[in-house]
C-alpha cells in the first residue's frame, strides 16, 4: 500500500505539515521561556517604597553668588534615590559635594543645618518639596546642609537629562 491508498498526501506534503508543527511547537516553547524570564524579573523586582505625597514641583534655586554645600544621604532601601536627589539639587544650583547611604532608614526626609545658617537648610527643604528641618551645627563636616532622603520623597516625574 502506498500513501495515497492510506489517505496520506503524496509528494512530501506530510513533511511540510510535520515541519510546520515542529516550528509551532518551537515558537510556543520559546514564548513560554520568555514569559518565564519576564515573570521572574517581575517577581524579583524591588518592592515599591511606601507611598507618600507625590512630588510637589517647586522652582526653588540656590541664590546667585552663594555656594551652599550639601551632603545627600539615601536613608531608604530604594537604590538610586540619593543619586536622584543629588542630580535634582545640582540642577537647582546647590553644590552637592558628597552623597552616599545612611546607615539608618527613614520614612520622611530630614534636612539638617550644619553651618549655623538655617536659611540655607530651609531653602534646600523647600527645593525638595518640603521636608523637616533641624539644626545640628558640625564644623567637622565641611558642609552647610545634610539631607537624609526618606522613603516619602519622590523625584519629579520628568526626566533630568532628556
N, C-alpha and C positions, 0 to 999 in steps of 0.2 A: 504494500500500500504506500502510496506517496502522500505528500502533504495536502494535495488537492482533494483526495478522497477522504481524508480525515477532517476536512473543514478548515484546515490551516492555510493561510495565504502562501502562495508560491512566489519565489523570486526574491527572498531576503526581507520581505515586509515584517516578518517575525523578529528579525534582528533589530529593525528600526524601533519597533514597539518596546523591545527589551531595553534598548539604549535610552529611549525616552523615559521609561520607568526608572532606570538607573539614575538618570540626570535629575528627575523629580525627587527621588529619594535623597540624592546627594544634596540638593538645594534645601530640602526640609531639614536634613541633619545640620547643615551649616547655619541655617536660620535658628535652629534650636541652640546651637553652641553660642551664637551671637547673642541671643536672648538671655542665655545663662550668664554670659560675661557682663552684659548691661545690668542684669538683676543683681549680680554680685557687687558691682560698683555702687549701686543704689543702697544695698544693704549695709555696705561698709563706709558709706559717706558719713562725715561728721554730723552729729545731731545738731539741729538748729539751736541757736542760742536763745535763751529765754526772751520772750517778746517784751519789748519796751516801747517807749514812744518813738515814733518814726522821726527821722532827722528833720529838724526844722531849719531850713536853709537860712542862714544869716549872711550878711555881707560885711562882716567884721574883718578888718585887716589891721596889721601892725601899723602904728603911726609912722609916717615917713621920717627918716633920720634917726629912729630909735631902734636899737638892736635888743630884742627880747629873746634871751637864750632859754630854750625849752628842752626838757628831757621828757620823752614819752615812754611809758612802760605799759605793756599789754598785761592787764590784770584779769584776763579771761583765758579760757581754753581754746578759743577760736583762733586758729593760726592766721597771722597776717593782719589782724585788726590794729595792732600798734603801728605797723608799717603804713596802713591806710590812713591812720590819724596823722602820722608824720608827714605824708605827702600832702594831706589836706591842709595842715598848718603851714607847711612850707609854701604852698600855693597862696596862702593868705599873708605871706611876708614875715612869718615868725621864723626865727633862726633855731631850728631843731638841731641841736648839737649832739644828741645821743638818743638812741632808742633801744629797747630791749624788752625783756619779760620780767614781770614782777613775780616774786615767789608766792605771794598770796593772791587769791582771786577775789574779785569784787563784782557786785551786781550793778552798782552805779559808778559813774565817772567822778573822780576826785581831782581837783586842781589845787596844788599846794604852792603857796608863795614861799620861796626860798631866800629872796634877797631883801625882804622888807619893803617891797613895792606891791601892795595889794591891788593897785590899779592894773598892773600887768596880769596878775592872776585872774582878775575879773574879765579882762579883755580876752584872754585865752578861753575862759569858761564860756563867754558869750559866743566866741568863734566856733566852739564845739556844739553849739545849740543849747547851751545851758548845762551847768554842772555845779556841784557843791564846791565851795572854795574854803580852804583852811590856810592858816599862816603858821609855818614852822621854819623860821629862818635857820639856814645852814650854809655858812660861807665856804665850807669844805667841798661843796658840790659844784661850784663854779657855774651854776645855772640860776636863772631868775625864777623859773617856774618848773615844777614837776607835774606831769599829768599821768594819773593812773586810769587808763581806759577801762571802763567797766562793761559788763555784758549788755547793758541797756543802750550803749552808744551804737548808733547805726551810721555808717558812712553815707554820704549823699548818693542818690541813685545814678547820677550822670557819671560818665567815665572821666577820669582825671586827665588823661592824655589821649584824646581821640586820634 
